Amino acid sequence: MKRIAIIPARGGSKRIPNKNIKDFFGKPIIAYSIQAALDSGLYDEVMVSTDSESIKEVALRYGAKVPFMRSEGNSNDFATTVDVLLEVIECYRQGGHEFDAATCIYACAPFTSADLLTASFQLLDKGCDCVFPVLPYSHPIQRAVEVSEEGKVIPFFNADDTTRTQDFKHAFHDAGMFYTFDVLKLLVNRSLRTQDTLAIEIDELCAHDIDSENDWKLAELKYKMFVK
């Protein structure tokens, strides 16, 4: 079985400038994703998909391959992760290289480890379409509210106010770390999340999805306290 690790890293980050190569405890943050993939020994190829020469240089320095640059059509704000993955798979196919399984590891995912990647393949081997890590919501989503322009509180759900918090079903969200998937099933489904997707639950102290400057600061705090 041939496997590839694909690390999407677009150059045009707006909320955090140069996010994918910003320093995180002495290394560009993308270096952690590359290292986790290399350390796992799971992959025949570890590559970075980017439109940026700066990111390409960093990726090569830390041991990843950049055999081609990302197309202009998949370098804008509207391109999805699946769009990028399908492009990478097709480019490799045109070069005569096909893979049975893959992991898409986000560039800003310093909590990703070789052990987690190995665990994801153990689940994928059970025959599912995809595996990805999830984090529990810290408060029941059944209690979620929105606030109108007038400041009025409007419940998102018709939850019974008499239900105790601890009696609600647990809810989770994507940890923003990686997806391990069957390549053929992705080509058929055109989606990573299907009805046959499995999850790995992550401790909320040992992972953090980084989308904003505050997320970055919290990720640094968690990494320093519980990983580094």
TIDOBA-755388 format. One line per 3 residues: number of its first residue (from 1); their letters; for each residue z, x, y of N, C-alpha, C. Coordinates in pm, 1 decimal, padded with zeros to 6 digits, always signed. Atoms other than C-alpha are relative to their C-alpha. Example, Ala and Ser with C-alpha at 12.3 -4.5 7.8 and 13.67 -1.06 7.14 Angstrom:
// TIDOBA-755388
1	as	+00000.0 +00089.0 -00119.0 +00780.0 +01230.0 -00450.0 +00000.0 +00090.0 +00120.0 ~ -00006.0 -00082.0 -00119.0 +00714.0 +01367.0 -00106.0 +00073.0 -00077.0 +00109.0
// end
This chain:
// TIDOBA-755388
1	mkr	+00000.0 +00084.3 -00119.7 +00000.0 +00000.0 +00000.0 +00000.0 +00088.1 +00125.2 ~ +00008.9 -00077.5 -00123.6 -00107.5 +00144.9 +00334.6 +00067.9 -00076.3 +00114.0 ~ -00076.7 +00061.8 -00108.3 +00114.2 +00081.2 +00635.7 -00024.3 +00072.9 +00131.3
4	iai	+00016.1 -00057.0 -00133.0 +00077.8 +00134.2 +01007.4 +00108.2 -00054.0 +00093.3 ~ -00090.1 +00042.7 -00107.2 +00327.1 +00124.3 +01294.1 -00080.6 -00002.3 +00129.1 ~ +00074.8 +00018.2 -00123.7 +00171.7 -00010.8 +01614.7 +00099.9 -00021.3 +00113.4
7	ipa	-00092.6 +00009.1 -00112.2 +00359.5 +00043.6 +01941.9 -00080.7 -00037.4 +00124.9 ~ +00073.9 +00040.4 -00119.9 +00209.1 -00160.8 +02229.1 +00071.4 +00052.0 +00124.7 ~ -00062.2 -00057.1 -00119.7 +00269.0 +00010.2 +02565.0 -00099.1 -00003.8 +00116.1
10	rgg	+00089.7 +00014.7 -00114.4 +00075.7 -00122.3 +02861.3 +00055.2 +00075.1 +00120.6 ~ -00044.4 -00078.8 -00113.5 +00088.5 +00077.8 +03182.3 +00041.0 -00080.0 +00122.3 ~ -00020.0 +00076.0 -00123.6 +00117.4 -00206.6 +03432.9 +00126.4 -00081.3 +00008.1
13	skr	-00125.9 +00073.6 -00007.7 +00483.6 -00306.2 +03410.6 +00037.6 -00024.7 +00145.8 ~ -00031.1 +00035.5 -00138.5 +00586.4 -00491.3 +03727.5 +00150.3 -00012.6 +00025.4 ~ -00142.7 +00020.7 -00024.1 +00953.8 -00586.5 +03685.3 +00078.5 +00130.9 -00004.8
16	ipn	-00060.5 -00131.9 +00007.7 +01051.9 -00232.5 +03583.3 -00114.5 +00100.9 +00004.7 ~ +00112.0 -00094.5 -00011.7 +00801.6 +00027.3 +03713.8 +00005.4 +00109.8 -00105.4 ~ +00009.9 -00102.9 +00105.7 +00682.1 +00267.7 +03441.6 +00101.5 -00021.8 -00111.3
19	kni	-00104.1 +00037.9 +00095.7 +00911.8 +00082.4 +03204.4 -00011.6 +00072.5 -00133.8 ~ +00015.9 -00051.8 +00135.9 +00765.1 +00216.7 +02881.1 +00024.8 +00150.0 -00013.9 ~ -00029.0 -00144.3 +00006.8 +00816.5 +00582.6 +02973.5 +00115.7 +00038.4 +00092.0
22	kdf	-00117.7 -00026.6 -00082.7 +01124.6 +00549.6 +03193.3 +00106.2 +00072.2 -00082.0 ~ -00101.3 -00078.4 +00070.0 +01406.1 +00790.0 +03107.0 +00113.9 -00087.7 -00051.0 ~ -00110.9 +00071.2 +00062.9 +01666.2 +00650.9 +02866.5 +00081.8 +00104.3 -00075.7
25	fgk	-00085.2 -00104.0 +00057.9 +01943.0 +00902.5 +02793.4 -00078.6 +00126.5 -00036.6 ~ +00064.2 -00129.4 +00014.5 +01719.7 +01203.4 +02838.8 -00137.5 +00001.1 -00063.3 ~ +00134.2 +00007.1 +00058.9 +01398.1 +01080.3 +02674.6 -00071.3 -00123.5 +00052.9
28	pii	+00073.8 +00123.0 -00032.4 +01119.8 +00838.0 +02765.6 +00035.0 -00106.2 -00103.4 ~ -00051.7 +00101.7 +00092.2 +01228.8 +00508.8 +02615.0 -00093.1 -00023.9 -00118.2 ~ +00093.8 +00020.3 +00110.9 +00910.8 +00481.6 +02405.0 +00024.0 +00100.4 -00112.8
31	ays	-00023.9 -00104.2 +00100.5 +01017.8 +00800.9 +02224.3 +00091.6 -00050.2 -00111.8 ~ -00092.5 +00051.7 +00101.3 +01292.2 +00606.3 +02043.5 -00074.5 -00084.1 -00104.5 ~ +00079.7 +00080.3 +00093.9 +01042.2 +00362.2 +01889.2 -00086.0 +00088.7 -00087.9
34	iqa	+00082.1 -00093.7 +00077.1 +00813.4 +00645.6 +01785.5 +00084.3 +00071.9 -00103.3 ~ -00085.8 -00076.4 +00090.4 +01100.8 +00842.0 +01633.2 +00050.3 -00083.8 -00115.8 ~ -00047.7 +00088.6 +00107.7 +01235.5 +00544.6 +01438.0 -00108.4 -00019.6 -00105.4
37	ald	+00110.7 +00018.7 +00094.0 +00891.6 +00487.0 +01283.4 -00024.6 +00126.1 -00081.3 ~ +00022.8 -00126.8 +00070.8 +00845.3 +00855.1 +01198.2 +00113.9 +00029.6 -00096.9 ~ -00116.3 -00029.7 +00084.0 +01199.7 +00893.4 +01060.9 +00005.2 -00087.3 -00124.8
40	sgl	-00006.5 +00092.6 +00113.8 +01156.0 +00592.5 +00831.8 -00083.0 +00048.0 -00118.2 ~ +00088.7 -00044.4 +00106.2 +00876.7 +00761.0 +00634.8 -00079.1 -00113.0 -00064.4 ~ +00063.3 +00118.9 +00057.0 +00729.1 +00415.4 +00580.3 -00150.3 -00006.5 +00025.5
43	yde	+00133.7 +00025.9 -00051.8 +00398.3 +00455.1 +00759.7 -00098.1 +00113.8 -00023.7 ~ +00109.0 -00096.9 +00010.1 +00067.4 +00626.5 +00695.9 -00048.9 +00040.4 +00138.4 ~ +00044.5 -00024.9 -00136.2 -00000.7 +00605.9 +01069.7 +00101.4 -00060.6 +00097.2
46	vmv	-00084.3 +00050.4 -00108.5 +00221.6 +00573.1 +01377.0 -00081.2 +00016.8 +00127.4 ~ +00089.2 -00007.5 -00114.9 +00010.9 +00485.9 +01680.2 +00053.3 -00080.0 +00118.0 ~ -00033.3 +00070.8 -00122.8 +00050.2 +00371.5 +02039.4 -00127.4 -00059.8 +00057.2
49	std	+00111.7 +00067.7 -00064.3 -00184.4 +00114.6 +02193.2 +00029.3 -00008.4 +00149.1 ~ -00026.2 -00004.5 -00143.6 -00206.5 +00180.2 +02566.6 -00129.2 +00009.9 +00079.6 ~ +00109.3 -00016.2 -00094.4 -00434.7 +00168.4 +02867.6 +00030.5 +00111.2 +00100.0
52	ses	-00049.5 -00096.9 -00097.4 -00240.8 +00443.7 +03044.5 -00008.8 +00143.2 -00053.3 ~ +00006.5 -00140.7 +00038.1 -00315.9 +00817.0 +03031.6 +00139.3 +00062.9 -00001.0 ~ -00136.6 -00053.9 -00004.4 +00047.6 +00889.7 +03124.7 +00076.7 -00035.8 -00126.5
55	ike	-00067.1 +00042.3 +00122.9 +00178.3 +00687.0 +02832.5 -00061.1 +00070.6 -00119.9 ~ +00066.5 -00072.2 +00109.1 -00080.7 +00845.8 +02603.9 +00055.8 +00141.2 -00013.8 ~ -00051.0 -00137.7 +00003.2 +00042.3 +01192.7 +02698.9 +00140.7 +00004.4 -00058.7
58	val	-00137.2 +00004.9 +00052.1 +00405.3 +01098.1 +02628.3 -00001.3 -00032.2 -00148.8 ~ +00007.2 +00039.7 +00140.8 +00314.7 +00929.4 +02298.9 -00040.1 +00116.9 -00088.6 ~ +00045.5 -00115.4 +00077.4 +00127.9 +01235.7 +02174.6 +00108.1 +00107.6 -00006.7
61	ryg	-00104.2 -00101.8 -00004.3 +00411.5 +01464.4 +02281.7 +00111.5 -00029.1 -00100.1 ~ -00109.4 +00035.8 +00090.3 +00659.8 +01269.9 +02068.7 -00047.2 -00034.1 -00141.6 ~ +00044.7 +00005.8 +00138.5 +00441.9 +01259.6 +01757.7 -00082.4 -00119.2 -00042.4
64	akv	+00084.6 +00114.5 +00034.2 +00246.7 +00933.5 +01773.7 -00146.8 +00036.7 +00018.6 ~ +00143.2 -00017.8 -00019.5 -00131.2 +00903.8 +01760.7 -00051.4 -00104.5 +00098.3 ~ +00068.3 +00093.2 -00090.1 -00352.6 +00743.8 +02025.2 -00149.6 +00020.6 -00023.0
67	pfm	+00139.6 -00026.4 +00037.9 -00694.0 +00733.7 +01855.9 -00103.0 -00066.9 +00089.8 ~ +00089.5 +00068.6 -00093.7 -00843.0 +00499.0 +02116.9 +00086.8 -00066.2 +00106.7 ~ -00071.3 +00066.9 -00109.0 -00746.0 +00339.5 +02447.0 -00017.1 -00151.3 -00011.7
70	rse	+00005.7 +00145.1 +00004.5 -00671.1 -00027.9 +02478.4 -00111.0 -00051.9 +00091.2 ~ +00109.1 +00056.7 -00079.0 -00955.3 -00244.1 +02608.0 +00053.0 -00061.4 +00128.9 ~ -00038.0 +00060.1 -00128.1 -00951.8 -00377.1 +02962.9 +00044.0 -00145.2 -00019.0
73	gns	-00033.8 +00140.0 +00023.7 -00939.6 -00732.9 +02830.5 +00138.4 -00021.6 -00055.2 ~ -00134.4 +00011.3 +00055.3 -00611.1 -00666.2 +02652.1 +00102.1 +00082.1 +00079.2 ~ -00090.3 -00078.4 -00083.8 -00454.3 -00472.6 +02939.5 +00050.4 -00078.6 +00120.2
76	ndf	-00046.5 +00080.7 -00112.8 -00385.2 -00763.0 +03175.6 +00128.0 -00075.1 -00035.4 ~ -00126.7 +00071.1 +00018.1 -00080.5 -00987.7 +03218.0 -00009.6 -00114.9 -00099.9 ~ +00016.3 +00118.0 +00085.1 -00226.6 -01256.5 +02992.9 -00024.8 +00034.6 -00147.4
79	att	+00021.6 -00040.9 +00139.2 -00294.3 -01055.1 +02677.8 +00130.8 -00013.6 -00078.4 ~ -00118.4 +00018.5 +00083.0 -00054.2 -01142.2 +02397.4 +00017.3 +00117.1 -00097.2 ~ -00024.8 -00102.4 +00101.7 +00105.4 -00916.1 +02139.3 -00100.3 -00012.5 -00114.2
82	vdv	+00094.7 +00021.8 +00110.1 -00117.2 -01072.9 +01873.0 -00139.3 +00048.0 +00039.1 ~ +00130.0 -00049.4 -00046.8 -00427.4 -01000.3 +02083.3 -00010.4 +00150.9 -00017.5 ~ -00001.5 -00146.5 +00008.9 -00331.2 -00633.0 +02095.2 -00003.5 +00045.0 -00145.7
85	lle	-00003.9 -00038.3 +00141.4 -00252.2 -00614.5 +01723.4 -00135.0 -00021.0 -00067.0 ~ +00130.7 +00027.6 +00060.1 -00581.5 -00775.5 +01624.9 -00103.1 +00102.7 +00045.5 ~ +00092.4 -00101.7 -00049.8 -00769.1 -00530.3 +01846.5 +00020.6 +00132.0 -00072.9
88	vie	-00030.5 -00126.2 +00068.5 -00592.1 -00231.6 +01688.6 -00050.9 -00003.2 -00143.3 ~ +00042.0 +00012.0 +00140.0 -00655.9 -00356.0 +01335.5 -00152.1 +00007.9 -00011.8 ~ +00146.1 +00000.0 +00002.8 -01025.1 -00415.9 +01412.8 -00056.5 +00138.4 +00031.6
91	cyr	+00047.5 -00135.1 -00033.5 -01069.2 -00072.8 +01573.9 +00016.4 +00095.2 -00118.5 ~ -00019.1 -00083.5 +00119.0 -00923.3 +00094.7 +01267.1 -00099.7 -00037.5 -00108.8 ~ +00097.0 +00044.4 +00100.5 -01146.1 -00115.8 +01042.0 -00138.4 +00056.6 +00028.2
94	qgg	+00130.1 -00054.1 -00037.0 -01452.2 -00003.8 +01233.0 -00008.9 +00149.4 -00031.1 ~ -00003.6 -00141.5 +00033.9 -01342.3 +00353.3 +01167.7 +00019.3 +00025.2 -00149.0 ~ -00012.4 -00013.6 +00144.3 -01311.5 +00284.2 +00795.5 +00141.9 +00004.7 -00052.5
97	hef	-00141.0 -00005.0 +00041.5 -00931.8 +00249.2 +00783.0 +00058.0 -00141.3 -00001.1 ~ -00061.5 +00131.5 +00011.9 -00760.0 -00063.5 +00655.1 +00144.2 +00015.2 -00046.7 ~ -00142.0 -00004.6 +00032.6 -00389.2 -00137.8 +00620.7 +00044.1 -00132.1 -00061.4
100	daa	-00050.7 +00119.3 +00067.0 -00199.8 -00379.7 +00401.2 +00115.3 -00063.7 +00077.3 ~ -00116.8 +00049.2 -00072.6 +00114.5 -00409.7 +00612.9 +00017.6 +00082.9 +00126.5 ~ -00017.0 -00067.9 -00128.0 +00219.6 -00316.5 +00962.6 +00131.5 -00041.7 +00064.3
103	tci	-00112.0 +00037.0 -00085.9 +00506.2 -00313.3 +01207.1 -00042.1 +00020.1 +00143.8 ~ +00016.8 -00010.4 -00144.1 +00465.3 -00385.6 +01574.3 +00137.2 +00029.3 +00058.8 ~ -00128.0 -00039.4 -00058.7 +00748.7 -00196.4 +01743.8 -00016.8 +00004.9 +00150.9
106	yac	+00012.1 -00002.0 -00145.3 +00800.3 -00264.4 +02111.0 +00044.0 +00133.5 +00056.1 ~ -00026.0 -00132.1 -00057.5 +00807.5 +00040.4 +02335.4 +00141.6 +00012.0 +00055.3 ~ -00135.7 -00001.4 -00056.4 +01139.8 -00056.3 +02494.9 +00097.4 -00060.2 -00100.4
109	apf	-00087.2 +00049.3 +00106.8 +01337.5 -00100.6 +02174.1 +00080.7 +00115.4 -00059.4 ~ -00071.7 -00119.6 +00045.8 +01577.1 +00197.1 +02150.3 +00101.5 -00025.3 -00110.2 ~ -00094.2 +00031.1 +00106.8 +01803.9 +00013.6 +01906.1 -00068.3 -00010.4 -00136.2
112	tsa	+00072.8 +00001.4 +00126.3 +01530.3 +00005.0 +01641.6 +00031.5 +00126.8 -00077.5 ~ -00035.2 -00115.1 +00082.9 +01626.0 +00231.4 +01352.4 -00085.3 +00003.1 -00125.9 ~ +00072.4 -00013.0 +00126.1 +01466.1 +00363.0 +01036.4 +00057.0 -00095.4 -00104.7
115	dll	-00064.1 +00089.5 +00097.1 +01719.2 +00161.1 +00834.5 -00044.0 -00145.5 +00020.1 ~ +00044.9 +00136.7 -00027.6 +01620.7 -00163.7 +01009.0 -00144.0 -00020.9 -00043.1 ~ +00140.6 +00010.2 +00040.7 +01253.0 -00095.9 +00951.0 -00011.3 -00007.5 -00151.9
118	tas	-00000.3 +00003.9 +00146.7 +01321.7 -00027.3 +00584.1 +00043.8 -00137.0 -00050.6 ~ -00049.1 +00132.6 +00039.5 +01518.7 -00352.5 +00556.4 -00106.7 -00106.6 +00020.4 ~ +00103.8 +00099.8 -00025.9 +01227.9 -00544.1 +00707.9 -00106.2 +00001.3 -00109.1
121	fql	+00098.6 -00006.5 +00107.8 +00989.5 -00419.5 +00439.2 +00057.0 -00051.8 -00131.8 ~ -00061.6 +00056.2 +00119.9 +01236.8 -00511.9 +00168.1 -00012.2 -00151.6 -00000.8 ~ +00019.0 +00144.4 -00009.8 +01215.0 -00869.4 +00294.4 -00147.8 -00037.5 -00009.8
124	ldk	+00143.6 +00029.1 +00006.0 +00837.3 -00857.3 +00342.7 -00051.0 +00005.8 -00143.4 ~ +00040.7 -00013.7 +00139.7 +00802.8 -00750.1 -00020.5 +00028.3 -00125.1 -00082.2 ~ -00027.1 +00125.6 +00069.7 +00939.1 -01092.5 -00117.7 -00117.3 -00097.6 +00011.8
127	gcd	+00120.2 +00082.7 -00009.3 +00601.8 -01236.2 -00013.9 -00012.9 -00082.1 +00126.1 ~ +00009.5 +00077.2 -00123.1 +00666.3 -01373.3 +00334.6 -00111.0 +00055.5 +00089.2 ~ +00106.1 -00041.2 -00091.6 +00423.2 -01344.6 +00626.3 +00047.3 +00106.3 +00098.8
130	cvf	-00049.4 -00084.8 -00107.8 +00644.6 -01167.9 +00878.0 +00152.4 +00004.2 -00002.5 ~ -00145.3 -00017.6 -00010.5 +00997.8 -01037.2 +00940.0 +00030.0 +00055.1 +00138.9 ~ -00040.6 -00059.1 -00127.0 +01170.9 -00978.5 +01273.2 +00149.6 -00021.0 +00025.5
133	pvl	-00143.6 +00011.1 -00028.2 +01524.9 -00921.6 +01407.2 +00029.4 -00110.4 +00101.3 ~ -00043.2 +00104.5 -00092.6 +01713.0 -01201.6 +01584.6 +00142.5 +00027.1 +00045.5 ~ -00134.6 -00007.9 -00056.1 +02021.5 -01218.9 +01804.1 +00056.5 -00140.4 +00014.9
136	pys	-00059.0 +00132.5 -00021.1 +02267.1 -01510.9 +01815.9 +00018.6 -00028.4 +00148.3 ~ -00035.1 +00039.2 -00135.5 +02299.1 -01703.8 +02140.2 +00152.6 +00004.2 +00013.5 ~ -00145.1 -00013.6 -00018.8 +02643.5 -01639.2 +02286.0 +00068.9 -00133.1 +00023.8
139	hpi	-00055.5 +00133.3 -00023.0 +02690.4 -02009.1 +02369.1 -00092.8 -00101.1 -00065.3 ~ +00085.8 +00097.6 +00067.3 +02563.9 -02317.2 +02180.9 -00111.4 -00051.5 +00090.8 ~ +00112.4 +00048.1 -00080.9 +02216.7 -02409.4 +02305.4 +00006.5 -00151.5 +00018.0
142	qra	-00013.1 +00144.8 -00012.6 +02311.0 -02774.8 +02249.1 +00073.1 -00039.7 +00127.9 ~ -00070.7 +00024.4 -00125.4 +02525.0 -02742.4 +02562.6 -00083.4 +00043.1 +00121.4 ~ +00083.6 -00048.0 -00109.2 +02234.0 -02612.6 +02772.0 -00025.7 -00110.7 +00102.7
145	vev	+00028.3 +00095.1 -00107.5 +02176.5 -02779.1 +03109.2 -00102.4 +00062.3 +00094.5 ~ +00081.3 -00047.4 -00111.3 +01925.9 -02754.9 +03390.3 +00059.7 -00058.6 +00127.9 ~ -00052.3 +00045.6 -00128.2 +02007.0 -02796.0 +03758.1 -00117.8 -00042.0 +00086.9
148	see	+00109.4 +00053.4 -00080.8 +01781.9 -03015.3 +03972.4 +00001.9 +00061.0 +00140.1 ~ +00005.8 -00049.5 -00138.1 +01673.5 -02933.1 +04328.2 +00114.7 -00053.5 +00083.7 ~ -00113.1 +00058.5 -00071.5 +01955.0 -03160.3 +04443.5 +00133.5 +00054.5 -00049.5
151	gkv	-00123.2 -00058.0 +00052.9 +02204.4 -02960.7 +04240.0 +00063.6 -00079.9 -00112.2 ~ -00053.9 +00081.8 +00107.5 +02252.3 -03225.6 +03972.6 -00018.2 +00067.9 -00135.4 ~ +00003.7 -00057.7 +00134.4 +02330.0 -03114.6 +03617.3 -00067.6 -00097.7 -00095.4
154	ipf	+00075.2 +00084.1 +00093.2 +02084.3 -03247.0 +03357.9 +00000.1 +00067.4 -00136.5 ~ -00002.0 -00060.9 +00133.9 +02141.0 -03183.5 +02983.6 -00141.3 +00018.8 -00054.9 ~ +00127.8 -00023.1 +00067.8 +01850.4 -03029.7 +02792.8 -00008.4 -00082.6 -00127.9
157	fna	-00003.8 +00069.7 +00128.4 +01959.5 -03204.3 +02473.2 +00096.1 -00117.9 +00009.3 ~ -00090.8 +00114.7 +00006.1 +02126.4 -03532.6 +02387.2 +00116.1 +00029.7 -00093.7 ~ -00111.5 -00041.4 +00085.3 +02427.9 -03357.8 +02241.5 +00121.6 -00088.5 +00026.0
160	ddt	-00122.5 +00078.9 -00010.0 +02745.2 -03549.4 +02172.2 +00107.2 +00083.9 +00069.2 ~ -00100.7 -00075.6 -00074.9 +03004.2 -03438.0 +02428.7 +00130.6 +00014.5 -00076.4 ~ -00125.8 -00008.4 +00075.7 +03278.0 -03493.5 +02173.1 -00006.4 +00105.4 -00111.2
163	trt	+00014.4 -00101.7 +00104.8 +03137.7 -03233.9 +01931.1 +00063.7 +00130.5 +00045.4 ~ -00061.7 -00127.4 -00034.6 +03343.2 -02916.0 +01924.7 -00105.0 +00110.4 -00000.5 ~ +00095.4 -00109.6 -00011.6 +03160.9 -02598.3 +02025.1 -00023.7 +00068.7 -00133.5
166	qdf	+00011.7 -00072.8 +00126.1 +03233.0 -02434.2 +01690.2 -00068.1 -00080.9 -00110.2 ~ +00062.3 +00083.7 +00101.9 +03079.1 -02729.0 +01502.6 -00152.5 -00009.7 +00014.9 ~ +00145.1 +00001.4 -00016.9 +02728.2 -02686.4 +01642.9 -00065.4 +00102.9 -00092.4
169	kha	+00075.1 -00096.8 +00078.7 +02463.6 -02514.7 +01432.3 -00027.0 +00124.6 +00083.9 ~ +00027.9 -00124.2 -00070.7 +02412.3 -02150.5 +01522.8 -00148.3 +00007.5 +00034.5 ~ +00138.6 -00019.0 -00044.6 +02096.6 -02070.7 +01720.2 -00022.1 +00147.2 +00031.1
172	fhd	+00033.2 -00141.4 -00017.5 +01917.5 -01737.1 +01750.7 -00125.1 +00014.1 +00084.9 ~ +00123.6 -00028.5 -00072.5 +01650.3 -01575.8 +01963.5 -00054.2 +00135.9 -00042.0 ~ +00067.6 -00125.1 +00033.3 +01401.1 -01295.8 +01912.3 +00071.5 +00116.2 +00068.6
175	agm	-00070.6 -00115.1 -00056.3 +01574.0 -00959.9 +01963.1 -00091.2 +00090.5 +00081.9 ~ +00093.8 -00080.1 -00078.1 +01258.1 -00813.3 +02118.2 -00011.2 +00143.3 -00048.0 ~ +00002.6 -00135.4 +00055.7 +01252.7 -00514.2 +01883.4 -00128.4 +00029.7 -00076.8
178	fyt	+00119.6 -00025.9 +00080.4 +00978.2 -00535.3 +01620.5 -00034.4 -00118.9 -00087.4 ~ +00046.8 +00095.9 +00100.3 +00772.8 -00748.2 +01380.3 -00063.9 +00080.0 -00112.9 ~ +00065.6 -00058.1 +00116.5 +00687.5 -00633.3 +01029.1 -00078.6 -00112.3 -00068.2
181	fdv	+00083.4 +00111.3 +00045.5 +00398.2 -00832.0 +00887.8 -00107.2 +00044.4 -00098.7 ~ +00112.3 -00015.3 +00091.3 +00131.9 -00870.7 +00622.7 -00128.0 -00008.4 +00083.3 ~ +00118.3 -00006.6 -00086.5 -00194.8 -00769.0 +00790.5 -00099.0 -00112.5 -00030.1
184	lkl	+00096.1 +00104.5 +00035.5 -00419.8 -01010.1 +00598.1 +00047.7 -00136.3 +00048.4 ~ -00052.2 +00129.3 -00044.3 -00190.5 -01302.1 +00677.6 -00005.7 -00013.8 +00151.3 ~ +00015.9 +00007.0 -00145.2 -00195.1 -01212.6 +01046.5 -00144.2 -00033.0 +00036.1
187	lvn	+00141.2 +00025.7 -00027.5 -00574.6 -01209.7 +01039.7 -00035.7 -00146.5 -00026.4 ~ +00026.3 +00140.7 +00033.5 -00571.3 -01556.3 +00881.3 +00071.8 -00093.9 +00096.1 ~ -00083.1 +00091.3 -00079.3 -00286.9 -01715.0 +01080.4 -00017.0 +00016.5 +00150.5
190	rsl	+00009.6 -00030.3 -00143.8 -00355.0 -01546.6 +01416.8 +00133.7 -00022.1 +00069.4 ~ -00134.1 +00019.3 -00055.7 +00021.4 -01569.7 +01469.3 +00099.6 +00081.9 -00081.5 ~ -00104.5 -00074.3 +00070.1 +00327.7 -01361.6 +01384.3 +00105.9 -00094.0 -00055.6
193	rtq	-00101.0 +00096.4 +00045.0 +00562.3 -01657.5 +01356.4 -00067.9 -00114.4 -00073.3 ~ +00055.9 +00106.2 +00082.4 +00466.8 -01888.5 +01073.1 +00114.1 -00074.0 -00068.3 ~ -00103.1 +00072.5 +00073.8 +00650.1 -02129.2 +00847.2 +00059.7 +00086.1 -00111.5
196	dtl	-00051.4 -00090.4 +00102.6 +00703.7 -01834.0 +00612.0 +00038.3 +00133.4 +00063.7 ~ -00050.1 -00117.8 -00069.4 +00876.5 -01591.1 +00847.9 +00149.3 +00013.0 -00024.8 ~ -00141.5 -00025.0 +00026.7 +01213.4 -01430.8 +00771.6 +00062.2 +00079.3 +00115.0
199	aie	-00071.5 -00064.2 -00110.2 +01478.8 -01298.0 +01009.5 +00104.9 +00098.2 -00051.8 ~ -00111.4 -00091.1 +00021.3 +01720.5 -01006.5 +01017.9 +00096.1 -00021.9 +00116.4 ~ -00096.1 +00024.3 -00107.7 +02033.1 -01099.0 +01214.9 +00062.0 +00131.5 +00045.7
202	ide	-00051.6 -00122.2 -00059.9 +02143.2 -00821.1 +01451.5 +00126.9 -00030.7 +00077.6 ~ -00120.5 +00013.7 -00080.8 +02487.5 -00775.7 +01603.1 -00037.0 +00011.0 +00147.4 ~ +00039.2 +00001.4 -00140.9 +02458.0 -00859.0 +01974.1 +00050.6 +00121.1 +00077.9
205	lca	-00047.2 -00121.7 -00065.4 +02649.8 -00541.2 +02061.9 -00090.8 +00119.2 -00027.9 ~ +00084.3 -00112.6 +00041.8 +02384.9 -00324.5 +01895.4 -00148.3 -00028.0 +00019.1 ~ +00140.1 +00029.4 -00032.6 +02064.8 -00466.0 +02044.2 -00003.3 -00067.2 +00135.4
208	hdi	+00016.0 +00069.5 -00128.5 +01932.3 -00587.6 +02378.3 -00147.2 -00003.3 +00037.3 ~ +00138.3 +00016.7 -00042.2 +01595.3 -00727.1 +02482.9 -00010.0 +00038.4 +00147.2 ~ +00007.6 -00053.9 -00135.3 +01488.4 -00541.5 +02799.2 -00119.9 -00058.7 +00073.5
211	dse	+00105.2 +00060.8 -00081.1 +01291.7 -00751.3 +03049.2 +00021.5 +00020.9 +00149.4 ~ -00031.0 -00013.1 -00142.1 +01467.2 -00685.5 +03381.6 +00086.0 +00123.9 +00022.9 ~ -00085.4 -00113.6 -00033.4 +01663.8 -00417.0 +03564.8 +00140.9 -00020.4 -00055.0
214	ndw	-00133.1 +00027.0 +00055.6 +01988.5 -00586.5 +03460.2 +00001.6 +00018.6 -00151.4 ~ +00011.0 -00022.2 +00144.3 +01871.3 -00588.3 +03098.6 +00006.1 +00149.5 -00031.3 ~ +00001.5 -00145.2 +00021.0 +01806.3 -00215.3 +03128.2 +00141.6 +00057.6 +00008.4
217	kla	-00136.5 -00049.6 -00018.4 +02159.1 -00149.7 +03256.7 +00089.6 -00040.8 -00117.2 ~ -00079.9 +00046.6 +00113.4 +02313.9 -00359.6 +02979.6 -00037.5 +00075.0 -00127.8 ~ +00043.8 -00075.6 +00117.5 +02102.9 -00182.0 +02717.3 +00059.3 +00140.7 +00002.9
220	elk	-00060.5 -00132.8 -00011.9 +02225.1 +00154.2 +02849.6 +00147.6 -00004.3 -00036.7 ~ -00143.4 +00012.7 +00028.4 +02584.7 +00034.5 +02832.8 +00025.2 -00016.3 -00149.5 ~ -00017.4 +00023.6 +00143.0 +02551.4 -00094.6 +02476.1 -00035.8 +00125.3 -00080.4
223	ykm	+00043.0 -00118.2 +00074.5 +02362.7 +00214.3 +02358.8 +00104.1 +00110.6 +00011.0 ~ -00099.5 -00105.5 -00021.3 +02619.7 +00448.8 +02510.6 +00126.6 -00027.4 -00078.6 ~ -00126.7 +00035.8 +00064.3 +02914.4 +00259.9 +02360.6 -00010.3 -00009.4 -00151.9
226	fvk	+00003.9 +00034.5 +00140.8 +02788.2 +00162.7 +02017.8 -00103.6 +00079.2 -00082.8 ~ +00100.4 -00075.5 +00074.8 +02495.8 +00391.0 +01926.0 +00011.9 +00148.5 +00027.7 ~ +00004.3 -00141.2 -00037.2 +02496.9 +00716.7 +02119.0 +00132.0 +00069.9 -00031.5
// end
